Amino acid sequence: MRIISSSFICKPLENGMEDIIQCQRNLQEIHLQSQRKLSDLELKMDNANVNNEAQLHQLKREMTNSKCRIRSSQSNFMR
């Protein structure tokens, strides 16, 4: 009977464990990348909302100023 060395038997198992560990690392990295992308998108949305709010406030100020000018010119016209 031929004896197979223990290193030969363990080698495929070692590679198998390394493959499993590498797969776990890859999955963790993919998860972290996805989380980063999600965080980036959320930040972009927040920034867009802030910019839109600022633009909206600016437009409201311009409308208020225009209304004041119109009222002022109407009152001057009525005199």
N, CA, C and O of each residue as an XYZ file, in Angstrom:
316
protein
N       0.832     -1.172      0.000
C       0.000      0.000      0.000
C       0.883      1.244      0.000
O       1.857      1.329      0.749
N       0.547      2.161     -0.810
C       1.337      3.384     -0.946
C       0.842      4.426      0.051
O      -0.365      4.635      0.174
N       1.737      5.067      0.748
C       1.369      6.083      1.741
C       1.439      7.454      1.073
O       2.429      7.802      0.429
N       0.391      8.201      1.240
C       0.331      9.560      0.672
C       0.752     10.530      1.773
O       0.252     10.471      2.897
N       1.656     11.402      1.440
C       2.151     12.338      2.454
C       1.030     13.278      2.914
O       0.121     13.611      2.154
N       1.124     13.690      4.165
C       0.085     14.554      4.731
C       0.080     15.929      4.064
O      -0.960     16.582      3.986
N       1.254     16.367      3.582
C       1.288     17.668      2.908
C       0.498     17.627      1.604
O      -0.107     18.628      1.220
N       0.494     16.492      0.925
C      -0.273     16.360     -0.314
C      -1.769     16.415     -0.018
O      -2.538     17.035     -0.752
N      -2.168     15.755      1.075
C      -3.588     15.726      1.438
C      -4.049     17.109      1.893
O      -5.146     17.548      1.545
N      -3.221     17.785      2.660
C      -3.617     19.085      3.210
C      -3.572     20.206      2.173
O      -4.251     21.221      2.328
N      -2.791     20.032      1.140
C      -2.626     21.110      0.163
C      -3.957     21.550     -0.460
O      -4.244     22.747     -0.485
N      -4.779     20.618     -0.965
C      -6.053     21.084     -1.522
C      -6.930     21.765     -0.469
O      -7.642     22.723     -0.769
N      -6.871     21.262      0.765
C      -7.658     21.872      1.827
C      -7.137     23.273      2.135
O      -7.919     24.198      2.351
N      -5.809     23.424      2.153
C      -5.229     24.750      2.364
C      -5.697     25.708      1.289
O      -6.151     26.811      1.591
N      -5.589     25.298      0.040
C      -6.032     26.167     -1.046
C      -7.516     26.461     -0.936
O      -7.965     27.574     -1.211
N      -8.273     25.452     -0.529
C      -9.708     25.661     -0.359
C      -9.995     26.718      0.689
O     -10.839     27.590      0.483
N      -9.294     26.644      1.813
C      -9.482     27.639      2.868
C      -9.027     29.013      2.403
O      -9.675     30.017      2.698
N      -7.917     29.061      1.679
C      -7.447     30.339      1.146
C      -8.477     30.916      0.191
O      -8.741     32.118      0.197
N      -9.057     30.048     -0.631
C     -10.091     30.511     -1.559
C     -11.299     31.046     -0.801
O     -11.867     32.073     -1.173
N     -11.690     30.349      0.260
C     -12.834     30.802      1.059
C     -12.530     32.149      1.700
O     -13.356     33.062      1.680
N     -11.332     32.259      2.270
C     -10.939     33.523      2.901
C     -10.890     34.639      1.863
O     -11.346     35.750      2.129
N     -10.343     34.354      0.682
C     -10.275     35.362     -0.367
C     -11.677     35.772     -0.809
O     -11.935     36.952     -1.048
N     -12.587     34.796     -0.918
C     -13.971     35.111     -1.286
C     -14.612     36.009     -0.236
O     -15.326     36.956     -0.566
N     -14.346     35.701      1.040
C     -14.894     36.532      2.109
C     -14.339     37.947      2.033
O     -15.072     38.920      2.207
N     -13.049     38.056      1.773
C     -12.439     39.388      1.632
C     -13.049     40.135      0.456
O     -13.354     41.324      0.553
N     -13.226     39.422     -0.662
C     -13.825     40.054     -1.839
C     -15.243     40.531     -1.540
O     -15.631     41.633     -1.928
N     -16.013     39.694     -0.848
C     -17.379     40.085     -0.493
C     -17.383     41.295      0.435
O     -18.199     42.203      0.280
N     -16.470     41.302      1.397
C     -16.378     42.448      2.301
C     -16.010     43.712      1.535
O     -16.569     44.781      1.784
N     -15.072     43.589      0.607
C     -14.654     44.742     -0.188
C     -15.807     45.243     -1.055
O     -16.032     46.449     -1.161
N     -16.530     44.319     -1.670
C     -17.681     44.704     -2.492
C     -18.721     45.407     -1.623
O     -19.304     46.411     -2.033
N     -18.949     44.879     -0.427
C     -19.909     45.489      0.494
C     -19.464     46.903      0.873
O     -20.271     47.833      0.870
N     -18.176     47.062      1.198
C     -17.662     48.383      1.559
C     -17.762     49.356      0.395
O     -18.115     50.519      0.588
N     -17.452     48.891     -0.814
C     -17.570     49.749     -1.988
C     -19.013     50.177     -2.203
O     -19.284     51.333     -2.526
N     -19.937     49.242     -2.022
C     -21.357     49.559     -2.178
C     -21.797     50.577     -1.134
O     -22.540     51.510     -1.441
N     -21.337     50.395      0.098
C     -21.680     51.338      1.163
C     -21.130     52.725      0.846
O     -21.817     53.727      1.048
N     -19.892     52.788      0.348
C     -19.300     54.078     -0.010
C     -20.087     54.748     -1.121
O     -20.357     55.948     -1.066
N     -20.458     53.961     -2.138
C     -21.237     54.524     -3.241
C     -22.580     55.039     -2.749
O     -23.030     56.109     -3.161
N     -23.218     54.282     -1.871
C     -24.501     54.699     -1.318
C     -24.342     55.985     -0.512
O     -25.156     56.900     -0.630
N     -23.303     56.052      0.299
C     -23.043     57.265      1.084
C     -22.785     58.456      0.171
O     -23.277     59.556      0.422
N     -22.011     58.235     -0.891
C     -21.739     59.307     -1.849
C     -23.023     59.801     -2.501
O     -23.224     61.006     -2.651
N     -23.894     58.869     -2.889
C     -25.161     59.258     -3.507
C     -26.042     60.025     -2.530
O     -26.673     61.014     -2.903
N     -26.086     59.570     -1.278
C     -26.874     60.281     -0.272
C     -26.333     61.690     -0.065
O     -27.105     62.640      0.065
N     -25.018     61.827     -0.034
C     -24.404     63.139      0.130
C     -24.716     64.037     -1.061
O     -25.017     65.218     -0.889
N     -24.644     63.475     -2.275
C     -24.977     64.256     -3.468
C     -26.426     64.726     -3.425
O     -26.728     65.863     -3.785
N     -27.330     63.836     -2.978
C     -28.737     64.215     -2.881
C     -28.926     65.324     -1.852
O     -29.671     66.276     -2.088
N     -28.253     65.199     -0.714
C     -28.349     66.239      0.313
C     -27.835     67.568     -0.219
O     -28.451     68.611      0.001
N     -26.709     67.529     -0.916
C     -26.148     68.752     -1.490
C     -27.083     69.350     -2.526
O     -27.258     70.567     -2.586
N     -27.688     68.486     -3.349
C     -28.629     68.974     -4.360
C     -29.831     69.617     -3.687
O     -30.314     70.655     -4.140
N     -30.320     69.011     -2.609
C     -31.451     69.584     -1.882
C     -31.100     70.943     -1.293
O     -31.900     71.877     -1.354
N     -29.908     71.053     -0.724
C     -29.472     72.326     -0.151
C     -29.367     73.375     -1.251
O     -29.807     74.511     -1.075
N     -28.783     72.994     -2.388
C     -28.667     73.937     -3.500
C     -30.039     74.356     -4.002
O     -30.270     75.535     -4.273
N     -30.955     73.390     -4.127
C     -32.301     73.711     -4.591
C     -33.016     74.627     -3.607
O     -33.716     75.553     -4.019
N     -32.845     74.379     -2.315
C     -33.456     75.241     -1.308
C     -32.896     76.654     -1.396
O     -33.644     77.627     -1.295
N     -31.602     76.770     -1.580
C     -30.980     78.091     -1.700
C     -31.508     78.813     -2.934
O     -31.799     80.008     -2.880
N     -31.631     78.094     -4.043
C     -32.174     78.703     -5.259
C     -33.623     79.114     -5.054
O     -34.039     80.179     -5.510
N     -34.390     78.277     -4.372
C     -35.788     78.584     -4.102
C     -35.908     79.844     -3.245
O     -36.745     80.704     -3.521
N     -35.082     79.956     -2.215
C     -35.100     81.160     -1.376
C     -34.717     82.393     -2.185
O     -35.306     83.459     -2.010
N     -33.750     82.253     -3.055
C     -33.334     83.374     -3.903
C     -34.485     83.808     -4.807
O     -34.741     85.003     -4.957
N     -35.174     82.846     -5.408
C     -36.318     83.176     -6.267
C     -37.436     83.843     -5.471
O     -38.066     84.784     -5.953
N     -37.682     83.365     -4.268
C     -38.711     83.983     -3.424
C     -38.343     85.423     -3.085
O     -39.206     86.301     -3.096
N     -37.068     85.672     -2.784
C     -36.624     87.047     -2.510
C     -36.818     87.929     -3.734
O     -37.282     89.064     -3.627
N     -36.460     87.397     -4.899
C     -36.626     88.173     -6.131
C     -38.099     88.469     -6.393
O     -38.444     89.574     -6.813
N     -38.977     87.482     -6.147
C     -40.413     87.701     -6.332
C     -40.925     88.769     -5.370
O     -41.701     89.642     -5.759
N     -40.490     88.695     -4.127
C     -40.911     89.680     -3.130
C     -40.442     91.071     -3.533
O     -41.206     92.033     -3.453
N     -39.202     91.179     -3.961
C     -38.677     92.470     -4.410
C     -39.451     92.990     -5.613
O     -39.755     94.180     -5.692
N     -39.769     92.106     -6.545
C     -40.532     92.515     -7.732
C     -41.920     92.995     -7.334
O     -42.398     94.006     -7.848
N     -42.568     92.281     -6.426
C     -43.899     92.690     -5.962
C     -43.843     94.058     -5.295
O     -44.718     94.898     -5.501
N     -42.802     94.272     -4.492
C     -42.642     95.574     -3.828
C     -42.452     96.691     -4.846
O     -43.032     97.768     -4.710
N     -41.645     96.433     -5.859
C     -41.426     97.446     -6.904
C     -42.720     97.735     -7.661
O     -43.016     98.887     -7.980
N     -43.485     96.688     -7.944
C     -44.749     96.868     -8.664
C     -45.713     97.690     -7.814
O     -46.342     98.623     -8.314
N     -45.831     97.350     -6.545
C     -46.722     98.111     -5.650
C     -46.274     99.560     -5.542
O     -47.088    100.484     -5.542
N     -44.965     99.734     -5.450
C     -44.427    101.089     -5.341
C     -44.734    101.894     -6.597
O     -45.140    103.053     -6.512
N     -44.541    101.283     -7.761
C     -44.828    102.012     -9.003
C     -46.322    102.245     -9.166
O     -46.728    103.272     -9.709
N     -47.144    101.311     -8.705
C     -48.594    101.510     -8.791
C     -49.025    102.659     -7.884
O     -49.849    103.490     -8.266
N     -48.459    102.694     -6.685
C     -48.840    103.781     -5.774
C     -48.339    105.125     -6.292
O     -49.016    106.139     -6.123
N     -47.172    105.150     -6.917
C     -46.664    106.393     -7.512
C     -47.520    106.802     -8.701
O     -47.722    107.994     -8.934
N     -48.016    105.851     -9.443
C     -48.841    106.129    -10.615
C     -50.197    106.685    -10.186
O     -50.763    107.543    -10.862
N     -50.713    106.194     -9.063
C     -52.022    106.616     -8.583
C     -51.995    108.029     -8.020
O     -53.054    108.650     -7.932
N     -50.885    108.553     -7.650
C     -50.810    109.889     -7.034
C     -51.067    110.963     -8.000
O     -51.039    112.139     -7.638
